[in-house]
Amino acid sequence: MDSISNIKNTFEIEKLLEKPIEINKNSDLKKAAEEFESLFINEMLKRANKAKLANSLLTSEAQDTYTSMLNQERSKQFATSHNFGIAEALVKQFSLKEKDLTVSLKKPVKE
C-alpha cells in the first residue's frame, strides 16, 4: 500500500485526471495509414521476389536477408514519396469530422 501512495503523491494522479487530454487523431491516423501502406507495399515486393523463375548459383540466406531488408526500406520510401491511394483512403475512411478530439479522464460523478 505504501508504494501506491508514493506513486500517487509523486505523479499527482488526481490533478492529471482533471485536465482534458488533447489528441490530434488525424495526424496519428495519417502516420498509421502510411505505415499500413508501407507494409502492403512490402508484402507486394516480397511476393514479387518469391516469383523467381530459377535460383542462381550464388543464392544464399544472406542475400535473402539483404533483399528482405532492402524491400522494407523501399516500401517505406514508396509509401512516403508515391501516392498509391491506400493511406489516403484509410484516412478518409477513419478520420473524424472534428479536427481535434478532446478526451476527459475525470472520475464519473455519482449521484
KESE-190792 format. One record per residue: residue in one letter; residue number from 1; x, y, z of N, C-alpha, C, O in turn; chain. Coordinates in Angstrom, 1 decimal. Layout:
KESE-190792
+----+-----+--------+--------+--------+--------+--------+--------+--------+--------+--------+--------+--------+--------+----+
: aa :   i :    nc1 :    nc2 :    nc3 :   cac1 :   cac2 :   cac3 :    cc1 :    cc2 :    cc3 :    oc1 :    oc2 :    oc3 : ch :
+----+-----+--------+--------+--------+--------+--------+--------+--------+--------+--------+--------+--------+--------+----+
:  a : NUM :      X :      Y :      Z :      X :      Y :      Z :      X :      Y :      Z :      X :      Y :      Z :  A :
...
+----+-----+--------+--------+--------+--------+--------+--------+--------+--------+--------+--------+--------+--------+----+
END
This chain:
KESE-190792
+----+-----+--------+--------+--------+--------+--------+--------+--------+--------+--------+--------+--------+--------+----+
: aa :   i :    nc1 :    nc2 :    nc3 :   cac1 :   cac2 :   cac3 :    cc1 :    cc2 :    cc3 :    oc1 :    oc2 :    oc3 : ch :
+----+-----+--------+--------+--------+--------+--------+--------+--------+--------+--------+--------+--------+--------+----+
:  m :   1 :    0.8 :   -1.2 :    0.0 :    0.0 :    0.0 :    0.0 :    0.9 :    1.3 :    0.0 :    0.5 :    2.3 :   -0.6 :  A :
:  d :   2 :    2.0 :    1.2 :    0.7 :    2.9 :    2.3 :    0.8 :    3.4 :    2.8 :   -0.6 :    3.5 :    4.0 :   -0.9 :  A :
:  s :   3 :    3.7 :    1.8 :   -1.5 :    4.2 :    2.1 :   -2.8 :    3.1 :    2.8 :   -3.6 :    3.5 :    3.7 :   -4.4 :  A :
:  i :   4 :    1.9 :    2.4 :   -3.5 :    0.8 :    3.1 :   -4.2 :    0.6 :    4.5 :   -3.8 :    0.4 :    5.4 :   -4.6 :  A :
:  s :   5 :    0.7 :    4.8 :   -2.5 :    0.6 :    6.2 :   -2.0 :    1.8 :    7.0 :   -2.5 :    1.6 :    8.2 :   -2.8 :  A :
:  n :   6 :    3.0 :    6.4 :   -2.6 :    4.1 :    7.1 :   -3.1 :    3.9 :    7.5 :   -4.5 :    4.2 :    8.6 :   -5.0 :  A :
:  i :   7 :    3.4 :    6.6 :   -5.3 :    3.2 :    6.8 :   -6.7 :    2.1 :    7.9 :   -6.9 :    2.3 :    8.8 :   -7.7 :  A :
:  k :   8 :    1.1 :    7.8 :   -6.1 :    0.0 :    8.8 :   -6.2 :    0.5 :   10.2 :   -5.8 :    0.2 :   11.2 :   -6.5 :  A :
:  n :   9 :    1.4 :   10.3 :   -4.8 :    1.9 :   11.6 :   -4.4 :    2.9 :   12.1 :   -5.4 :    3.0 :   13.3 :   -5.7 :  A :
:  t :  10 :    3.7 :   11.2 :   -6.0 :    4.7 :   11.6 :   -6.9 :    4.1 :   12.2 :   -8.2 :    4.6 :   13.2 :   -8.7 :  A :
:  f :  11 :    3.2 :   11.5 :   -8.8 :    2.6 :   11.9 :  -10.0 :    1.4 :   12.7 :   -9.9 :    0.9 :   13.2 :  -11.0 :  A :
:  e :  12 :    0.8 :   12.9 :   -8.8 :   -0.4 :   13.7 :   -8.5 :   -1.5 :   13.3 :   -9.5 :   -1.9 :   14.1 :  -10.3 :  A :
:  i :  13 :   -1.9 :   12.1 :   -9.4 :   -2.8 :   11.5 :  -10.4 :   -4.1 :   12.2 :  -10.4 :   -4.7 :   12.4 :  -11.5 :  A :
:  e :  14 :   -4.6 :   12.7 :   -9.3 :   -5.8 :   13.4 :   -9.2 :   -5.8 :   14.7 :  -10.1 :   -6.7 :   15.0 :  -10.8 :  A :
:  k :  15 :   -4.7 :   15.4 :  -10.1 :   -4.6 :   16.6 :  -10.9 :   -4.5 :   16.2 :  -12.4 :   -5.0 :   17.0 :  -13.2 :  A :
:  l :  16 :   -3.8 :   15.1 :  -12.7 :   -3.7 :   14.7 :  -14.1 :   -5.0 :   14.3 :  -14.6 :   -5.3 :   14.6 :  -15.8 :  A :
:  l :  17 :   -5.9 :   13.7 :  -13.8 :   -7.2 :   13.3 :  -14.3 :   -8.1 :   14.5 :  -14.5 :   -9.1 :   14.3 :  -15.3 :  A :
:  e :  18 :   -7.9 :   15.6 :  -13.9 :   -8.7 :   16.7 :  -14.0 :   -8.5 :   17.5 :  -15.4 :   -9.5 :   18.1 :  -15.9 :  A :
:  k :  19 :   -7.3 :   17.4 :  -15.9 :   -7.0 :   18.1 :  -17.1 :   -7.5 :   17.3 :  -18.3 :   -7.3 :   16.1 :  -18.4 :  A :
:  p :  20 :   -8.2 :   17.9 :  -19.3 :   -8.5 :   17.2 :  -20.5 :   -7.3 :   16.9 :  -21.4 :   -6.3 :   17.7 :  -21.4 :  A :
:  i :  21 :   -7.2 :   15.8 :  -22.0 :   -6.1 :   15.4 :  -22.9 :   -6.5 :   15.8 :  -24.3 :   -7.5 :   15.3 :  -24.8 :  A :
:  e :  22 :   -5.6 :   16.5 :  -24.9 :   -5.8 :   16.9 :  -26.3 :   -5.1 :   15.8 :  -27.2 :   -4.0 :   15.5 :  -27.1 :  A :
:  i :  23 :   -5.9 :   15.2 :  -28.1 :   -5.4 :   14.2 :  -29.0 :   -5.7 :   14.7 :  -30.4 :   -6.8 :   15.0 :  -30.8 :  A :
:  n :  24 :   -4.6 :   14.8 :  -31.2 :   -4.8 :   15.1 :  -32.6 :   -4.8 :   13.8 :  -33.4 :   -3.8 :   13.3 :  -33.9 :  A :
:  k :  25 :   -6.0 :   13.3 :  -33.5 :   -6.2 :   11.9 :  -34.0 :   -5.9 :   11.8 :  -35.5 :   -5.4 :   10.8 :  -36.0 :  A :
:  n :  26 :   -6.1 :   12.9 :  -36.2 :   -5.9 :   12.9 :  -37.7 :   -4.4 :   12.7 :  -38.0 :   -4.1 :   12.0 :  -39.0 :  A :
:  s :  27 :   -3.5 :   13.4 :  -37.3 :   -2.1 :   13.2 :  -37.6 :   -1.6 :   11.8 :  -37.2 :   -0.8 :   11.2 :  -38.0 :  A :
:  d :  28 :   -2.1 :   11.3 :  -36.1 :   -1.8 :    9.9 :  -35.8 :   -2.4 :    8.9 :  -36.8 :   -1.7 :    7.9 :  -37.1 :  A :
:  l :  29 :   -3.6 :    9.2 :  -37.2 :   -4.2 :    8.3 :  -38.2 :   -3.4 :    8.3 :  -39.5 :   -3.2 :    7.3 :  -40.2 :  A :
:  k :  30 :   -2.9 :    9.5 :  -39.9 :   -2.2 :    9.6 :  -41.2 :   -0.9 :    8.8 :  -41.1 :   -0.5 :    8.1 :  -42.0 :  A :
:  k :  31 :   -0.2 :    8.9 :  -39.9 :    1.0 :    8.1 :  -39.7 :    0.8 :    6.6 :  -39.8 :    1.5 :    5.9 :  -40.4 :  A :
:  a :  32 :   -0.3 :    6.2 :  -39.1 :   -0.7 :    4.8 :  -39.1 :   -1.1 :    4.3 :  -40.5 :   -0.7 :    3.2 :  -40.9 :  A :
:  a :  33 :   -1.8 :    5.1 :  -41.3 :   -2.2 :    4.8 :  -42.6 :   -1.0 :    4.7 :  -43.5 :   -0.9 :    3.8 :  -44.4 :  A :
:  e :  34 :    0.0 :    5.6 :  -43.4 :    1.2 :    5.5 :  -44.2 :    2.0 :    4.2 :  -43.8 :    2.6 :    3.6 :  -44.7 :  A :
:  e :  35 :    2.0 :    3.9 :  -42.6 :    2.7 :    2.7 :  -42.1 :    2.1 :    1.4 :  -42.7 :    2.7 :    0.5 :  -43.1 :  A :
:  f :  36 :    0.7 :    1.4 :  -42.7 :    0.0 :    0.3 :  -43.3 :    0.3 :    0.2 :  -44.8 :    0.5 :   -0.9 :  -45.3 :  A :
:  e :  37 :    0.3 :    1.3 :  -45.5 :    0.6 :    1.3 :  -46.9 :    2.0 :    0.8 :  -47.1 :    2.2 :    0.0 :  -48.1 :  A :
:  s :  38 :    2.9 :    1.1 :  -46.3 :    4.3 :    0.6 :  -46.4 :    4.3 :   -0.9 :  -46.2 :    5.0 :   -1.6 :  -46.9 :  A :
:  l :  39 :    3.6 :   -1.4 :  -45.2 :    3.5 :   -2.9 :  -45.0 :    2.9 :   -3.6 :  -46.3 :    3.3 :   -4.6 :  -46.6 :  A :
:  f :  40 :    1.9 :   -2.9 :  -46.8 :    1.2 :   -3.5 :  -48.0 :    2.2 :   -3.6 :  -49.2 :    2.3 :   -4.6 :  -49.9 :  A :
:  i :  41 :    2.9 :   -2.5 :  -49.4 :    3.9 :   -2.5 :  -50.5 :    5.0 :   -3.5 :  -50.2 :    5.5 :   -4.1 :  -51.2 :  A :
:  n :  42 :    5.5 :   -3.6 :  -49.0 :    6.5 :   -4.6 :  -48.6 :    6.0 :   -6.0 :  -49.0 :    6.8 :   -6.8 :  -49.5 :  A :
:  e :  43 :    4.8 :   -6.3 :  -48.7 :    4.2 :   -7.6 :  -49.0 :    4.2 :   -7.9 :  -50.5 :    4.5 :   -9.0 :  -50.9 :  A :
:  m :  44 :    3.9 :   -6.8 :  -51.2 :    3.9 :   -7.0 :  -52.7 :    5.3 :   -7.2 :  -53.2 :    5.5 :   -8.1 :  -54.1 :  A :
:  l :  45 :    6.3 :   -6.5 :  -52.7 :    7.6 :   -6.7 :  -53.1 :    8.1 :   -8.1 :  -52.7 :    8.9 :   -8.8 :  -53.4 :  A :
:  k :  46 :    7.7 :   -8.6 :  -51.5 :    8.1 :  -10.0 :  -51.1 :    7.6 :  -11.0 :  -52.1 :    8.3 :  -11.9 :  -52.5 :  A :
:  r :  47 :    6.3 :  -10.8 :  -52.4 :    5.7 :  -11.8 :  -53.4 :    6.3 :  -11.7 :  -54.7 :    6.5 :  -12.8 :  -55.4 :  A :
:  a :  48 :    6.7 :  -10.6 :  -55.2 :    7.4 :  -10.4 :  -56.5 :    8.8 :  -11.1 :  -56.4 :    9.2 :  -11.7 :  -57.4 :  A :
:  n :  49 :    9.5 :  -11.0 :  -55.3 :   10.8 :  -11.7 :  -55.2 :   10.6 :  -13.2 :  -55.1 :   11.5 :  -13.9 :  -55.6 :  A :
:  k :  50 :    9.6 :  -13.7 :  -54.5 :    9.4 :  -15.1 :  -54.4 :    9.0 :  -15.8 :  -55.8 :    9.1 :  -17.0 :  -56.0 :  A :
:  a :  51 :    8.6 :  -15.0 :  -56.7 :    8.1 :  -15.5 :  -58.0 :    9.3 :  -15.6 :  -59.0 :    9.2 :  -15.4 :  -60.2 :  A :
:  k :  52 :   10.5 :  -16.0 :  -58.5 :   11.7 :  -16.1 :  -59.3 :   11.4 :  -17.4 :  -60.2 :   10.8 :  -18.3 :  -59.8 :  A :
:  l :  53 :   12.0 :  -17.3 :  -61.4 :   11.8 :  -18.4 :  -62.3 :   12.9 :  -19.5 :  -62.0 :   12.6 :  -20.7 :  -62.2 :  A :
:  a :  54 :   14.0 :  -19.1 :  -61.5 :   15.0 :  -20.1 :  -61.2 :   16.0 :  -19.5 :  -60.2 :   16.2 :  -18.3 :  -60.1 :  A :
:  n :  55 :   16.6 :  -20.3 :  -59.4 :   17.6 :  -19.9 :  -58.4 :   18.9 :  -19.8 :  -59.1 :   19.3 :  -20.7 :  -59.9 :  A :
:  s :  56 :   19.7 :  -18.8 :  -58.8 :   21.0 :  -18.7 :  -59.3 :   22.0 :  -19.5 :  -58.5 :   21.6 :  -20.0 :  -57.4 :  A :
:  l :  57 :   23.2 :  -19.7 :  -58.9 :   24.2 :  -20.5 :  -58.2 :   24.7 :  -19.7 :  -56.9 :   25.2 :  -20.3 :  -56.0 :  A :
:  l :  58 :   24.5 :  -18.4 :  -56.9 :   25.0 :  -17.6 :  -55.8 :   24.0 :  -17.2 :  -54.8 :   24.2 :  -16.4 :  -54.0 :  A :
:  t :  59 :   22.8 :  -17.9 :  -54.8 :   21.8 :  -17.6 :  -53.9 :   22.1 :  -18.1 :  -52.5 :   22.7 :  -19.2 :  -52.4 :  A :
:  s :  60 :   21.9 :  -17.3 :  -51.5 :   22.2 :  -17.7 :  -50.1 :   21.2 :  -17.0 :  -49.2 :   20.4 :  -16.2 :  -49.6 :  A :
:  e :  61 :   21.3 :  -17.4 :  -47.9 :   20.4 :  -16.8 :  -46.9 :   20.7 :  -15.4 :  -46.7 :   19.9 :  -14.5 :  -46.4 :  A :
:  a :  62 :   22.0 :  -15.1 :  -46.8 :   22.5 :  -13.7 :  -46.6 :   21.8 :  -12.8 :  -47.7 :   21.4 :  -11.6 :  -47.4 :  A :
:  q :  63 :   21.8 :  -13.3 :  -48.9 :   21.2 :  -12.5 :  -50.0 :   19.7 :  -12.3 :  -49.7 :   19.2 :  -11.2 :  -50.0 :  A :
:  d :  64 :   19.0 :  -13.4 :  -49.3 :   17.6 :  -13.3 :  -49.0 :   17.3 :  -12.3 :  -47.9 :   16.4 :  -11.5 :  -47.9 :  A :
:  t :  65 :   18.2 :  -12.3 :  -46.8 :   18.1 :  -11.3 :  -45.7 :   18.3 :   -9.9 :  -46.2 :   17.5 :   -9.0 :  -45.9 :  A :
:  y :  66 :   19.3 :   -9.7 :  -47.0 :   19.6 :   -8.4 :  -47.6 :   18.4 :   -7.9 :  -48.4 :   18.0 :   -6.7 :  -48.4 :  A :
:  t :  67 :   17.9 :   -8.8 :  -49.3 :   16.7 :   -8.4 :  -50.1 :   15.5 :   -8.1 :  -49.3 :   14.8 :   -7.1 :  -49.6 :  A :
:  s :  68 :   15.3 :   -8.8 :  -48.2 :   14.2 :   -8.5 :  -47.3 :   14.3 :   -7.1 :  -46.7 :   13.3 :   -6.3 :  -46.7 :  A :
:  m :  69 :   15.5 :   -6.8 :  -46.2 :   15.7 :   -5.5 :  -45.6 :   15.6 :   -4.4 :  -46.6 :   15.1 :   -3.3 :  -46.4 :  A :
:  l :  70 :   16.1 :   -4.6 :  -47.8 :   16.1 :   -3.7 :  -48.9 :   14.6 :   -3.4 :  -49.3 :   14.2 :   -2.3 :  -49.5 :  A :
:  n :  71 :   13.8 :   -4.5 :  -49.3 :   12.4 :   -4.3 :  -49.6 :   11.6 :   -3.5 :  -48.6 :   10.8 :   -2.7 :  -48.9 :  A :
:  q :  72 :   12.0 :   -3.7 :  -47.3 :   11.4 :   -2.9 :  -46.2 :   11.7 :   -1.4 :  -46.4 :   10.8 :   -0.6 :  -46.3 :  A :
:  e :  73 :   12.9 :   -1.1 :  -46.7 :   13.3 :    0.3 :  -46.9 :   12.6 :    0.9 :  -48.2 :   12.2 :    2.0 :  -48.2 :  A :
:  r :  74 :   12.6 :    0.1 :  -49.2 :   12.0 :    0.6 :  -50.4 :   10.5 :    0.8 :  -50.2 :   10.0 :    1.8 :  -50.7 :  A :
:  s :  75 :    9.8 :    0.0 :  -49.5 :    8.4 :    0.1 :  -49.3 :    8.1 :    1.4 :  -48.4 :    7.1 :    2.1 :  -48.7 :  A :
:  k :  76 :    9.0 :    1.7 :  -47.5 :    8.8 :    2.9 :  -46.7 :    9.0 :    4.2 :  -47.6 :    8.2 :    5.1 :  -47.5 :  A :
:  q :  77 :   10.0 :    4.1 :  -48.5 :   10.2 :    5.2 :  -49.4 :    9.1 :    5.4 :  -50.4 :    8.6 :    6.5 :  -50.7 :  A :
:  f :  78 :    8.6 :    4.3 :  -50.9 :    7.5 :    4.3 :  -51.9 :    6.2 :    4.9 :  -51.2 :    5.5 :    5.7 :  -51.8 :  A :
:  a :  79 :    6.0 :    4.5 :  -50.0 :    4.8 :    4.9 :  -49.3 :    4.8 :    6.4 :  -49.0 :    3.7 :    7.1 :  -49.0 :  A :
:  t :  80 :    6.0 :    7.0 :  -48.8 :    6.0 :    8.4 :  -48.5 :    6.2 :    9.3 :  -49.8 :    5.7 :   10.4 :  -49.8 :  A :
:  s :  81 :    6.8 :    8.7 :  -50.8 :    7.1 :    9.5 :  -52.0 :    6.0 :    9.4 :  -53.1 :    5.8 :   10.3 :  -53.9 :  A :
:  h :  82 :    5.4 :    8.2 :  -53.2 :    4.4 :    8.0 :  -54.2 :    3.0 :    7.8 :  -53.6 :    2.9 :    7.4 :  -52.5 :  A :
:  n :  83 :    2.0 :    8.2 :  -54.4 :    0.7 :    8.1 :  -53.9 :    0.0 :    6.9 :  -54.5 :   -0.5 :    6.9 :  -55.6 :  A :
:  f :  84 :   -0.1 :    5.8 :  -53.7 :   -0.8 :    4.6 :  -54.1 :   -2.3 :    4.7 :  -53.8 :   -3.1 :    4.0 :  -54.3 :  A :
:  g :  85 :   -2.6 :    5.6 :  -52.9 :   -4.0 :    5.8 :  -52.5 :   -4.5 :    5.0 :  -51.3 :   -5.6 :    5.3 :  -50.9 :  A :
:  i :  86 :   -3.7 :    4.1 :  -50.9 :   -4.2 :    3.3 :  -49.7 :   -4.3 :    4.1 :  -48.5 :   -5.3 :    4.1 :  -47.8 :  A :
:  a :  87 :   -3.2 :    4.9 :  -48.2 :   -3.2 :    5.7 :  -47.0 :   -4.3 :    6.8 :  -47.0 :   -4.9 :    7.0 :  -46.0 :  A :
:  e :  88 :   -4.4 :    7.4 :  -48.2 :   -5.4 :    8.4 :  -48.4 :   -6.8 :    7.8 :  -48.1 :   -7.7 :    8.5 :  -47.5 :  A :
:  a :  89 :   -7.1 :    6.7 :  -48.7 :   -8.4 :    6.0 :  -48.5 :   -8.6 :    5.7 :  -47.0 :   -9.8 :    5.8 :  -46.5 :  A :
:  l :  90 :   -7.6 :    5.2 :  -46.3 :   -7.8 :    4.9 :  -44.9 :   -8.0 :    6.1 :  -44.1 :   -8.9 :    6.1 :  -43.2 :  A :
:  v :  91 :   -7.3 :    7.2 :  -44.4 :   -7.5 :    8.5 :  -43.6 :   -8.9 :    9.0 :  -43.9 :   -9.6 :    9.4 :  -42.9 :  A :
:  k :  92 :   -9.4 :    8.9 :  -45.1 :  -10.7 :    9.3 :  -45.4 :  -11.8 :    8.5 :  -44.7 :  -12.8 :    9.0 :  -44.2 :  A :
:  q :  93 :  -11.5 :    7.2 :  -44.6 :  -12.5 :    6.3 :  -44.0 :  -12.6 :    6.5 :  -42.5 :  -13.7 :    6.5 :  -42.0 :  A :
:  f :  94 :  -11.5 :    6.7 :  -41.9 :  -11.4 :    6.7 :  -40.4 :  -11.3 :    8.1 :  -39.8 :  -11.3 :    8.2 :  -38.5 :  A :
:  s :  95 :  -11.2 :    9.1 :  -40.6 :  -10.9 :   10.5 :  -40.0 :  -12.2 :   11.0 :  -39.3 :  -13.3 :   10.6 :  -39.6 :  A :
:  l :  96 :  -11.9 :   11.8 :  -38.3 :  -13.0 :   12.4 :  -37.6 :  -13.6 :   13.6 :  -38.3 :  -12.8 :   14.2 :  -39.1 :  A :
:  k :  97 :  -14.8 :   13.9 :  -38.1 :  -15.3 :   15.1 :  -38.7 :  -14.8 :   16.4 :  -37.9 :  -14.7 :   17.4 :  -38.5 :  A :
:  e :  98 :  -14.5 :   16.2 :  -36.7 :  -13.9 :   17.3 :  -35.9 :  -12.4 :   17.2 :  -36.1 :  -11.9 :   16.1 :  -36.3 :  A :
:  k :  99 :  -11.7 :   18.4 :  -36.0 :  -10.3 :   18.4 :  -36.2 :   -9.6 :   17.8 :  -35.0 :   -8.6 :   17.0 :  -35.2 :  A :
:  d : 100 :  -10.0 :   18.1 :  -33.8 :   -9.3 :   17.6 :  -32.7 :  -10.3 :   16.9 :  -31.8 :  -11.5 :   17.3 :  -31.7 :  A :
:  l : 101 :   -9.9 :   15.9 :  -31.1 :  -10.7 :   15.1 :  -30.2 :  -10.2 :   15.4 :  -28.8 :   -9.1 :   15.2 :  -28.5 :  A :
:  t : 102 :  -11.2 :   15.9 :  -27.9 :  -10.8 :   16.1 :  -26.5 :  -11.4 :   15.0 :  -25.7 :  -12.5 :   14.7 :  -25.7 :  A :
:  v : 103 :  -10.5 :   14.4 :  -24.9 :  -10.9 :   13.3 :  -24.1 :  -10.7 :   13.7 :  -22.6 :   -9.6 :   14.2 :  -22.3 :  A :
:  s : 104 :  -11.7 :   13.5 :  -21.8 :  -11.6 :   13.8 :  -20.4 :  -11.5 :   12.6 :  -19.6 :  -12.3 :   11.7 :  -19.8 :  A :
:  l : 105 :  -10.6 :   12.5 :  -18.7 :  -10.4 :   11.3 :  -17.9 :  -10.9 :   11.6 :  -16.5 :  -10.4 :   11.0 :  -15.5 :  A :
:  k : 106 :  -11.8 :   12.5 :  -16.3 :  -12.3 :   12.8 :  -15.0 :  -13.1 :   11.6 :  -14.4 :  -13.7 :   10.8 :  -15.2 :  A :
:  k : 107 :  -13.1 :   11.5 :  -13.1 :  -13.8 :   10.4 :  -12.5 :  -15.3 :   10.7 :  -12.7 :  -15.7 :   11.8 :  -12.5 :  A :
:  p : 108 :  -16.1 :    9.7 :  -12.9 :  -17.6 :    9.9 :  -13.0 :  -18.1 :   10.3 :  -11.7 :  -17.8 :    9.8 :  -10.6 :  A :
:  v : 109 :  -19.1 :   11.2 :  -11.8 :  -19.7 :   11.8 :  -10.6 :  -20.9 :   10.9 :  -10.2 :  -21.8 :   10.6 :  -11.1 :  A :
:  k : 110 :  -20.9 :   10.4 :   -9.0 :  -22.0 :    9.5 :   -8.6 :  -23.1 :   10.4 :   -8.0 :  -22.9 :   11.3 :   -7.2 :  A :
:  e : 111 :  -24.3 :   10.1 :   -8.4 :  -25.5 :   10.9 :   -8.0 :  -26.1 :   10.3 :   -6.8 :  -27.1 :   10.8 :   -6.3 :  A :
+----+-----+--------+--------+--------+--------+--------+--------+--------+--------+--------+--------+--------+--------+----+
END
